[in-house]
């Protein structure tokens, strides 16, 4: 296996930004320049080219000649995102590690806001934020904010925008946390779970500090099935650790509804979903009673592919009502109020 070129930065800066890039020529310059215009200027930007064949490497090398904070790391071959991210973790020397994707961008104040927060909150290990979609999809991307809300959502889903993160490097090193091959296309979800299971707090800021580009080549669009299967394993492992295990039949129902857009269930499936709901009701979630009910309802909603249209939302509410009317009512009200 070919290894990337190794180097040592001349100085140790406060923030090390890790930006992996593979065939990102249409977008990467915008992402890089957004980081170069940050009001917080004490950073190194590690751009890891993972065997691109479309001119990405030439673009980032040109940008590196313009700014000595940029360090281009070239994989000798396409190693994949997980291996590339871990190379970035190993190269980082800053007090904090920031993530950025080659097709997203951040407003100029992002790093300054995040660094200031982590300097004042020693208990927080990883800090994210709300964001916005742009590209073929637009809109607000809201995520839970408090440590308890993030921990609860992690049990059911990934509540973090990966490229909006700022993390404490020494804490990660001390706890041996890296991206793992066991979670293909859900490596970030698994990463956050490792942090909270090691005792670290994760929170999100209400500011929109990340603009997430949606396009036809997003991994979440191209590798949806693998992502859902991988995230399902992470979800079930967490629940098992909390004393909530599912039978093979229940797992089959969970997986079936995850991958199909339908808003009804057979009589046998309804019985299995009620059983799942009863187990979820006993989970020890670190949030208030309404939030617990909402999170359970939201997870059950994910079995029905989280519809966007009003007609499908009504079908979903009816489906939830057959499982537990009160959960359906609370979920519907909170969803209508715009809760994430």
N, C-alpha and C positions, 0 to 999 in steps of 0.2 A: 504494500500500500504506500502510495506517495504521500509524504508529509508536507505541510505548508512550510514556507520559508519562515525562519524564526529570527526575531530581532528584539532588542531591548530599547524602549523609549528613552530619550535623553533625560527627561524629567518625569517625576511622579505627580500626576495631576489629581484633582479631587474626584473627577468622574471619568470612568472609562465607558465609552459607548460601543456596544457590539452591534454591528450591522451586517448580517449575512446577505449575500447576493448570489443568485443563480439565474442567469438569463433575464436580467431585469433592466436591460438597456432603455426601454421606453420611460422608466420611472425613476431610476436610481439617482440621477443628478438632482432632481427635485427634492428627494429625501435627504440627500447629503447637504445640499445648500440650506435646507431648513434647519439642520443642526449647526451649520457654520454661522448662522445668524442668531443663535441663541444669546440672550442677554447674559447668561452665565457662561463665561468664556474659558474657564479652567477645566478643560477636558481633553482627552485623547479620543479620537474616533477610529476604531478598528473596523475596517471594511474587509470582510472575508469573502473573497470570490471563490465560489464552490464549483470550479470547472466550467465556467460560462463559455458559451460558443457564439454569442450574439453581439459581442462588442462591449459587454459590461466592463470587463477588465480594462480595456483601453479608456473608457470614460472615467473610471475611478482613479486610474493612474494619472490621468490629466488633472483631475481635481486635487490629487495629492501634491502635485507640483505647485499648486496655488496656495496650499496651507499646510504648514509643517505639523499640525495637530492630526492630520490624516495619516494613517498607517495601513497600507494595502497588504493583505495577507492572501497569498494565492495557494489554494489547494492544488496539488498536482493532478488530481482527478476529482470527479464528482463524488464526494463522501457522504452527501445527504445532510439534511438540516440538523439532526441531533448531534452528529459528530462535529459539524462545523460550529454549532453553538458551544459545545464543550471546549473546542479549541479557543474560542473567544473568551470563555471563562478563565482558561489557563493563561491567556495573554494579559488579561486585565490587571492593572496595578493600582487603580484608584481606590479611594475609600468607598465609593459607590459605583455600581455597575448599572448603566442604563441600556435598555433595549430599543432598537429601532429596526423596522423592516424596510426593505428597499423600495417598496411601493406605497408607503405611507408618508406622512409628514406631521410635524408638530409646530405649534405657534412659538414665537421667539421666547416667550416667558416660561416655557415648560420647565426646563432644568432649574431655573432660579426658584420657582415655586416649590418644586419637589425637594431640592436640597435644603431649603429653609425649613420645610416641614420635618424632614428626617433629623436635622440638627436639633430640633426642639422636641422630638418624640423618640427617645432612645429605644423604647420598647417595640417600635415598628421595624420590621425586617424588610418588607417589600411594600412599595407604594405605587399605586396605579391612579387612574382617573377615569372620569367620563370621557366620551368622545363623540365624534360625528362620522357618519358614513358619507362617502362621496364616490362619484363614478357612475356605474350603472344602477346604483341604489343610493338614495340620500336620506338623511334623517338623523335624529339624535340617538346616541348609543349610551344609555344609562346603565350603571352597574351599582350594586350595593356598596355602601361606604364604610360602615363601622367594622371593627374586627369580628364582632359576633355575627353580623349579617354576612360577611364574607365567608366565615367558617361554615355557617349554615348552608349558604348557597353552594359551597364547594362539595358538600355531600351529594347534591343533586346535579350540579352542572359547573361549568367553568365561568366564574364571575369576573375574570380579569381580561383586560386588553393587553396582550403580550407586549406589543411594541410601545406601550405607555408606561412601562415599569422602570422604577429606580430601586436598587437593592443594596444592602450592606454586604460588601465583598467578604470581609473577614468572618462574618457570621456564617455565610454559606460555606466557606472553606473549613471553618471549625466543625461544622456539622456534616461535612462530606457530601453536600448536595450538588448534584449535577443532573443534566437531562439524561433520561434513561431510554434505551432501545425498546424496552418492554411496552412503551406507550407511543407507537407510531402515529403521527399526525395529532396526537393529544399530549405531546411531550411537555407543553407548558402547563396543562391541567395537572399532570402528574407532578411537575415541579412545585406548584403551589401547595399541593397536598403534602409533599415531603416537608415543606417549611412549617406548616401548621402542626403536623404530627410530631415535629421536632421541638415544638413549643414556641414558634415565632408568630408574631402578629402580622397580618396583611390588611391594609386598608386602601380605600380609594378616595381621591379628592373629588369634590363636586364639579370642579372646573373641567372644561373640555380641552384636554391637553394633547389629544391625539386625533388626527384625521385619518380614518381607515378607508383605504381605497377598495372598492368592490369592483372586480372585473372578472372576465370569463376564465382566467387562469389562476384565480385564488385556489389554494390548496383545499380550503373548506368547501369549495364547489366541486373540484375535480376528484377529491378523495373522500367524499362525504361518508360512504359506507364504512371505510376503514376507520375514519375518525370516530364515528358513532360506536363502532364495535369496541375500539380502544377505550373511549371515554366510558362506555358501559362497564367495562372491567374495572376501571378506576372507581366508579361510583359504587359498584357492588362490593368492592374490597373495603371501602370506607364504611359502608353500612354493616358489613359483617364484623368489622372491628368494634362497632357500636352495639353489637348484639342483634343485628337485623339481617338474617340470611333468607334467601329465596329458594324455593324448590325449583327443580329443572323446568317444571311446567310454567311456573311464574316467570322464570327467566325467559322462556320462549315467548310468552305474551309480551313481556317488556321489549324484547328485541323486535318482535313482529310489528308492534305499534310504533316503534321508533322509526321504522323504515317505510311506513305506508301512510298515505294521506287518507285516512278514513275516520269517521266520527261516530261509529257504532261498534258494538261488540256483540258476539253471540252470548247466549245465556251462560254457557260454560266459561267464556272469557270474562263476563261480568263477575262471576263468582271468584275467579282468580284475581281480578283487579281489586275487588273488595278485600280479599285476603291481603294483597299487597298494601292497600291503604291502611288496614288495621295494623300491619307491622310498622308502617311509616309513622303512625300515630304514637307509637311507643319510643320513637327515636329521641334521644336527649339533645334537643337543639338549643343552642345558647342565645335564643331570642324570645321576644314576648309571644303571648298566645296567638294574637292575630297573625303575626309574622310566621309562626310555626304552621298555622293553618294555610296561609298563603303559599308557603314554600312547598308543602305537601301537595296542594292543589296545582301549583305550577309544575311540579314534577309529573303528576298524573297527566297534566295538559301536554307535557312533552311526548307522552305516548300517542297523542293525537296530532303530532307534528306542528304544534303551536301555530294555529291558523292566523292569517292576517286580515281576511275579509270579514265584514260584520256578519254575514250569513253563516260563515263557518264558525265564528265566535259563538253564535247562538247555538249551533249544533254542539259545540264543545261544552257549553254550559249545561245543555240537556244531558250530555253524556256524563259529565261530572255529577249532575244531580241524581242520576241513577246509582251512582256509587255512594255519595254522601251529600245530601242537599245543602247542609250548612257550609261545607267546604266549597261547593259550587257557588253559593251566594257570596261568600267572602272573597273567593278568588275573582269572581266577575266584577265585584265592586272595586277591588284594588286594581285590577287590570284596567278598568275604565278610568280610574284616577291617574293612570300613567305610571304606576309602580313598576319597577323593573322585575 
